[in-house]
Amino acid sequence: MKIHAGYEIAYDCLQPTPMIITLSVHPSLRSNLLTPDQMTLHPHVPMTEYWDRYGNICQVIRAPASRITLSADFFIQDSGETDEVAPGATQRPLETLPVETLVYLLGSRYCETDRLSNFAWATFGKIPQGWTLVQTIVDYVHNHVTFGYPHANVSRTAFDTFTEGKGVCRDFAHLAVTLCRCMN
């Protein structure tokens, strides 16, 4: 399937502001681009590019003390196939995980495990671990959060999404990840 994608994001900066931007198509999907996903900056400012440790393409700019607009418009091909379903996927015991992964199980600024743990255990505590638990959490988020671009809020946390019942893509992800982290 051919997907028309893009963005136009404006920032009003009161002073020159350094920014790290991660809006490029991931390198693993670049061969699917039908047109370049070139970012345009208005006004134009110098930009450097690097790859982070996860393989994401990042741009670094110093935004001027004024409005700056970032935009892109491109087409990308996608198979349209759904994500793999693996009901046999299991959950590994915490103590068997590689040490470098443990940080991703902790609460964070947007994923307040301390505020949602009691709810998570009361709601999902009897669900078998592994695929079934994660799918149940994802289904819960899908059924209890209303998606809408007008709901975008850069400071919204998983707890805010939970209590307000609305959000955008990252809010769905933050809430699902937080509930999964609560259950580790």
C-alpha positions as CSV (number, residue, x, y, z in Angstrom):
1,M,0.0,0.0,0.0
2,K,1.2,3.5,-0.8
3,I,1.2,5.9,2.2
4,H,1.3,9.6,2.0
5,A,3.1,10.9,5.1
6,G,4.6,14.1,6.4
7,Y,4.5,16.7,9.0
8,E,4.6,20.5,9.6
9,I,5.7,21.5,13.1
10,A,6.2,25.1,14.2
11,Y,8.2,26.1,17.3
12,D,8.3,29.6,18.8
13,C,11.7,30.0,20.5
14,L,12.3,33.0,22.8
15,Q,16.1,32.5,22.4
16,P,18.4,30.5,20.2
17,T,17.5,26.9,21.1
18,P,19.5,23.7,20.3
19,M,17.3,20.9,19.1
20,I,17.8,17.2,18.4
21,I,15.2,16.1,15.9
22,T,14.2,12.4,15.2
23,L,11.6,12.6,12.5
24,S,13.3,10.7,9.7
25,V,12.2,7.3,8.4
26,H,14.2,4.6,10.2
27,P,17.1,3.3,8.0
28,S,15.6,-0.2,8.0
29,L,12.6,1.2,6.1
30,R,14.4,3.6,3.8
31,S,14.2,1.2,0.9
32,N,10.4,1.5,1.1
33,L,10.5,5.3,0.4
34,L,9.0,6.2,-2.9
35,T,10.1,9.9,-2.6
36,P,12.7,11.4,-0.3
37,D,11.7,12.2,3.3
38,Q,13.8,15.4,3.2
39,M,13.1,17.8,6.1
40,T,12.7,21.4,5.2
41,L,13.5,24.2,7.8
42,H,12.0,27.7,7.5
43,P,14.0,29.8,8.1
44,H,16.9,27.7,6.9
45,V,19.5,27.0,9.5
46,P,22.6,24.7,9.4
47,M,21.9,21.1,10.3
48,T,24.1,18.2,11.1
49,E,23.1,14.6,11.1
50,Y,24.0,11.5,13.1
51,W,22.7,8.0,14.0
52,D,21.9,7.3,17.6
53,R,22.7,4.0,19.3
54,Y,19.3,2.6,18.2
55,G,20.0,3.3,14.6
56,N,17.7,6.4,14.4
57,I,18.7,9.2,12.1
58,C,18.9,12.4,14.2
59,Q,19.3,16.0,13.0
60,V,20.9,18.7,15.2
61,I,20.0,22.4,14.7
62,R,20.2,25.6,16.6
63,A,16.7,27.2,16.2
64,P,16.7,31.0,16.0
65,A,15.0,33.2,18.5
66,S,11.8,33.3,16.4
67,R,9.4,30.9,14.8
68,I,11.0,27.9,13.0
69,T,8.9,25.4,11.0
70,L,10.0,21.9,10.3
71,S,8.2,20.1,7.4
72,A,8.4,17.1,5.2
73,D,6.1,15.5,2.7
74,F,6.8,12.0,1.2
75,F,5.4,8.7,0.0
76,I,6.4,5.3,1.4
77,Q,5.4,1.8,0.4
78,D,4.1,-0.6,3.1
79,S,3.0,-4.3,2.6
80,G,-0.1,-3.6,4.7
81,E,0.5,-6.8,6.5
82,T,-0.4,-6.8,10.2
83,D,2.2,-7.3,12.9
84,E,3.2,-10.9,13.6
85,V,1.0,-12.6,16.2
86,A,3.0,-14.9,18.5
87,P,0.7,-16.2,21.2
88,G,3.4,-18.6,22.3
89,A,5.8,-15.7,23.2
90,T,6.9,-16.0,26.8
91,Q,8.0,-13.6,29.5
92,R,11.5,-14.1,30.8
93,P,12.2,-13.9,34.5
94,L,13.7,-10.5,35.4
95,E,16.9,-12.0,36.8
96,T,17.6,-13.7,33.4
97,L,17.5,-10.5,31.4
98,P,20.7,-8.8,30.2
99,V,21.7,-6.1,32.7
100,E,21.6,-3.4,30.0
101,T,17.9,-4.0,29.4
102,L,16.8,-3.5,33.0
103,V,16.7,0.3,32.7
104,Y,13.8,-0.1,30.3
105,L,11.7,-1.7,32.9
106,L,11.9,1.3,35.3
107,G,9.5,4.1,35.6
108,S,10.3,7.4,33.9
109,R,9.1,10.9,33.4
110,Y,6.3,9.8,31.0
111,C,5.8,6.3,32.4
112,E,4.8,6.7,36.1
113,T,4.7,3.1,37.3
114,D,4.3,4.3,40.9
115,R,1.0,5.9,40.0
116,L,-0.4,3.0,38.0
117,S,1.0,-0.2,39.6
118,N,-2.0,-0.8,41.9
119,F,-4.4,-0.4,39.0
120,A,-2.3,-2.6,36.8
121,W,-2.1,-5.5,39.3
122,A,-5.8,-5.2,40.2
123,T,-6.8,-5.3,36.5
124,F,-4.2,-7.6,34.9
125,G,-2.7,-9.6,37.9
126,K,-4.6,-12.8,37.0
127,I,-3.7,-12.7,33.3
128,P,-1.1,-15.3,32.3
129,Q,2.3,-13.8,31.6
130,G,3.7,-13.4,28.1
131,W,1.9,-12.6,24.9
132,T,-1.6,-12.9,26.5
133,L,-0.7,-10.3,29.2
134,V,0.8,-7.8,26.8
135,Q,-2.1,-8.2,24.3
136,T,-4.6,-7.7,27.1
137,I,-2.9,-4.5,28.1
138,V,-2.7,-3.3,24.5
139,D,-6.4,-4.1,24.0
140,Y,-7.3,-2.3,27.3
141,V,-5.4,0.9,26.1
142,H,-7.0,0.7,22.7
143,N,-10.5,0.4,24.2
144,H,-10.1,3.1,26.9
145,V,-8.2,5.9,25.1
146,T,-9.7,8.1,22.4
147,F,-7.2,9.0,19.6
148,G,-7.2,12.5,18.2
149,Y,-4.6,15.0,17.0
150,P,-6.3,17.8,18.9
151,H,-5.4,15.8,22.1
152,A,-1.6,16.3,21.5
153,N,0.1,17.6,24.6
154,V,3.9,17.5,24.9
155,S,3.7,17.1,28.7
156,R,1.1,14.4,28.8
157,T,2.2,11.4,30.8
158,A,0.9,7.8,30.9
159,F,-1.1,8.7,34.0
160,D,-2.6,11.7,32.3
161,T,-3.6,9.6,29.4
162,F,-5.1,7.0,31.8
163,T,-7.1,9.6,33.7
164,E,-8.1,11.8,30.7
165,G,-8.8,8.8,28.3
166,K,-7.4,10.6,25.3
167,G,-4.2,11.1,23.4
168,V,-2.1,10.6,20.3
169,C,0.1,7.7,19.2
170,R,2.9,8.3,21.8
171,D,0.3,8.5,24.6
172,F,-1.1,5.1,23.6
173,A,2.5,3.7,23.6
174,H,3.4,5.4,26.9
175,L,0.3,4.0,28.7
176,A,0.8,0.5,27.3
177,V,4.5,0.4,28.2
178,T,3.8,1.8,31.6
179,L,1.2,-0.9,32.4
180,C,3.6,-3.6,31.1
181,R,6.4,-2.2,33.3
182,C,4.1,-2.3,36.3
183,M,3.6,-6.0,35.7
184,N,7.3,-7.0,35.6
